[in-house]
Amino acid sequence: MKYVLVIGDGMADAPLGQLAGRTPLEALALPAFDRAAGCRFGQVLTVPQGLAPGSDTAILSIFGYDPRTHYTGRSVLEAAGMGVILPPGSLSFRVNLCAVEPDDQGRPVIRSHNGGNIHGREALGLMGALLSHPAFAARMKDACMEITVTDTFRHIGIMKSAARDLAALCLTEPHNVLDQEVEGHLPRLVRESGDEAVRQLCDDLRDLMRLSYEVLKDHPINQERRAQGKLPADMIWPWGAATAMELDPFADRYGHGGSVISAVPLVWGIASLAGLKTPRVPGANGDLDTNYEGKADAALEALLRDGDDFVAVHVEAPDEMAHAGNLAGKLEAIQNIESRVVARMLDKLWASGEDFRLLLLSDHPTLMTTRTHDGSPVPYAIYDSRTVRASRAVGEEEPRTKFCEKEMQRRPLVMEGTELMQMLFEQRA
């Protein structure tokens, strides 16, 4: 028996006027999704009530790790995905390279959480210029901070700090405050704290953010991007502070090991901490033009060639499109997951002759109306080749159910996302 998990990041949504009151999942024709829902279909609360909805808390939950007891912050997961081990007495941060531009009154406003989708040589060039700038390098040294750079907008900061009252520190997620003034969302203390170290930490981060803007706003790379009609990438934005996190091995929990196919460090980190393999796929970039077939084929190779029992495929594109306010892009991303990942895997797994089960879901809704995450339940489906084979054996058509939010509301609600792996592995009803 082979077990597959497919996560379409941020696929779920609310009804939209542009789609005649339907959600993207409801409006699209998605036959492979409907095949999965024909076997078992329902709704699940992936993020426990009271926790902020995000891929970090949701995917931990989906993999069976209760974020209420395991979660210490997003950035430590991303650090693990990049091979960065958090030393004792240190904090980690996700560091975005954002696009900031002045409004008509000259006040800096955050226009893009990903620096206009900065990547490759431009991302490396800007971060290299920032880290080598004398004033910025000196302030980094004063703050005892180092930044691990990637060729995307996503970077990781590690800071030696004695701060313990992190609950007093507010670090805003940049994708939640698009088109708002920067100054109102810089790091701040939400209450009085007797922890002098956390006050210093707050000051350090604010200074580094402001200084990064002064260094980068007129850099030649950004001047060229503006000339090409692109957004600049001109401010670092630290968020997702975390301390060290440990996860017990996935294989010990469920008796099955395997691989996780993704393009983002967050998911690599969860997999790595859980003892799962994280093969990289050329052309998988976490955006709309990611290598969908390559991800599906890497998963199939892990199952059918390498002998894995379990494989997960995570696709970031719908979430990125929703954050960008790009409805057409979100629709295209969902269609690509259906036709180029799920349908491809169903067909090739059937051709292999292996029995298999496939769990399909969105980790959380990412709403087009707000361009942010939401904590509402999401639809899930579990496809079972044995169920379909039994139907075919007696001349019945393969069962199908529309995979969408409207249909899920007629189905039972699974209150704990941590139950999903047990359901996939048939360790609970």
RAKA-V392955 format. One record per backbone hydrogen bond with DSSP energy under -1.0 kcal/mol. CO is the residue of the C=O (numbers start at 1). NH is the residue of the N-H. E is the energy in kcal/mol with one decimal. If there is no record, write none. Layout:
CO;NH;E + CO;NH;E
//
This chain:
2;357;-2.3 + 3;311;-1.9 + 4;359;-3.2 + 5;313;-3.0 + 6;361;-2.0 + 7;315;-2.6 + 8;11;-1.9 + 12;366;-1.8 + 16;19;-1.2 + 16;21;-2.2 + 17;20;-1.7 + 22;16;-2.0 + 23;27;-2.6 + 24;28;-1.9 + 30;34;-2.2 + 31;35;-2.0 + 32;36;-1.8 + 33;37;-2.3 + 34;38;-1.2 + 34;401;-1.8 + 36;39;-1.2 + 36;40;-1.2 + 40;382;-1.9 + 42;380;-2.3 + 43;414;-3.0 + 44;378;-2.5 + 45;417;-1.1 + 48;51;-2.0 + 54;58;-2.5 + 55;59;-2.4 + 56;60;-1.8 + 57;61;-1.9 + 58;62;-2.6 + 59;63;-2.2 + 60;65;-2.8 + 61;64;-1.7 + 66;69;-1.6 + 66;70;-2.2 + 67;71;-1.1 + 74;77;-1.3 + 74;78;-1.5 + 75;79;-2.9 + 76;80;-2.0 + 77;81;-1.9 + 78;82;-1.1 + 79;84;-3.1 + 80;83;-1.5 + 87;90;-1.2 + 89;161;-1.7 + 91;159;-2.6 + 92;242;-1.7 + 93;157;-2.7 + 94;239;-2.5 + 95;155;-1.5 + 96;237;-2.2 + 98;234;-1.5 + 98;235;-1.2 + 99;111;-3.0 + 99;112;-1.4 + 101;109;-2.6 + 103;106;-2.2 + 107;103;-2.2 + 108;182;-2.4 + 109;101;-2.4 + 110;179;-3.7 + 112;99;-2.6 + 114;118;-1.9 + 120;124;-2.3 + 121;125;-2.8 + 122;126;-2.5 + 123;127;-2.3 + 124;128;-2.4 + 125;129;-2.1 + 126;130;-2.3 + 127;131;-2.6 + 128;132;-1.4 + 130;133;-1.1 + 133;137;-3.2 + 134;138;-2.2 + 135;139;-2.0 + 136;140;-2.5 + 137;141;-2.1 + 138;142;-2.2 + 139;143;-1.8 + 140;145;-2.2 + 141;144;-1.2 + 144;160;-2.3 + 146;158;-3.0 + 148;156;-2.1 + 151;120;-3.0 + 153;97;-1.4 + 155;95;-3.1 + 156;148;-3.4 + 157;93;-2.2 + 158;146;-2.6 + 159;91;-2.6 + 164;166;-1.8 + 165;168;-1.6 + 166;169;-1.5 + 168;190;-2.6 + 170;188;-1.5 + 173;176;-1.9 + 174;177;-1.4 + 177;180;-1.5 + 180;110;-2.4 + 182;185;-2.5 + 188;170;-3.3 + 194;196;-1.1 + 195;199;-1.4 + 196;200;-2.2 + 197;201;-2.3 + 198;202;-2.1 + 199;203;-2.0 + 200;204;-2.8 + 201;205;-2.4 + 202;206;-2.1 + 203;207;-2.4 + 204;208;-2.4 + 205;209;-2.2 + 206;210;-2.4 + 207;211;-2.6 + 208;212;-2.2 + 209;213;-1.6 + 210;214;-1.7 + 211;215;-2.1 + 212;216;-2.5 + 213;217;-2.3 + 216;219;-1.7 + 219;223;-2.3 + 220;224;-2.4 + 221;225;-2.1 + 222;226;-2.4 + 223;227;-2.0 + 224;228;-1.4 + 225;230;-3.1 + 226;229;-1.8 + 235;98;-3.1 + 237;96;-2.2 + 239;94;-2.9 + 240;75;-2.0 + 242;92;-2.2 + 249;253;-1.5 + 250;254;-2.2 + 251;255;-2.2 + 257;310;-1.5 + 258;277;-2.5 + 259;312;-2.1 + 261;314;-2.9 + 264;268;-1.9 + 265;269;-2.8 + 266;270;-2.0 + 267;271;-2.4 + 268;272;-3.0 + 269;273;-2.7 + 270;274;-1.5 + 271;276;-2.9 + 272;275;-1.5 + 274;250;-2.8 + 277;260;-2.6 + 281;284;-2.1 + 287;290;-1.6 + 290;292;-1.5 + 291;295;-1.9 + 292;296;-2.3 + 293;297;-2.9 + 294;298;-2.1 + 295;299;-2.0 + 296;300;-2.3 + 297;301;-2.6 + 298;302;-1.9 + 299;303;-1.9 + 300;304;-3.3 + 301;305;-1.9 + 301;306;-2.5 + 302;308;-2.9 + 309;3;-2.9 + 310;259;-1.6 + 311;5;-2.2 + 312;261;-3.5 + 313;7;-2.9 + 315;9;-2.5 + 316;320;-1.6 + 317;321;-2.4 + 318;322;-2.1 + 319;323;-2.5 + 320;324;-1.6 + 321;326;-2.7 + 322;325;-1.3 + 326;330;-2.1 + 327;331;-2.7 + 328;332;-2.3 + 329;333;-2.5 + 330;334;-2.3 + 331;335;-2.3 + 332;336;-2.4 + 333;337;-2.2 + 334;338;-2.4 + 335;339;-2.8 + 336;340;-2.6 + 337;341;-1.1 + 337;342;-2.9 + 338;343;-2.7 + 341;345;-2.4 + 342;346;-2.8 + 343;347;-2.5 + 344;348;-2.1 + 345;349;-2.5 + 346;350;-2.3 + 347;351;-2.1 + 348;352;-1.2 + 350;353;-1.1 + 355;2;-2.1 + 356;385;-2.7 + 357;4;-2.5 + 358;383;-3.1 + 359;6;-3.0 + 360;381;-2.2 + 361;8;-2.1 + 365;374;-2.0 + 367;371;-2.4 + 372;367;-2.4 + 378;44;-2.3 + 380;42;-2.1 + 381;360;-2.8 + 383;358;-2.3 + 384;388;-1.7 + 385;389;-2.6 + 386;390;-2.1 + 387;391;-1.8 + 388;392;-2.5 + 389;393;-2.1 + 391;396;-2.6 + 392;395;-1.7 + 402;404;-1.2 + 404;408;-1.8 + 405;409;-1.3 + 407;410;-1.5 + 408;411;-2.2 + 412;43;-1.9 + 414;45;-2.6 + 416;419;-1.8 + 417;420;-1.8 + 419;423;-2.0 + 420;424;-2.7 + 421;425;-2.6 + 422;427;-3.6 + 423;426;-1.1
//
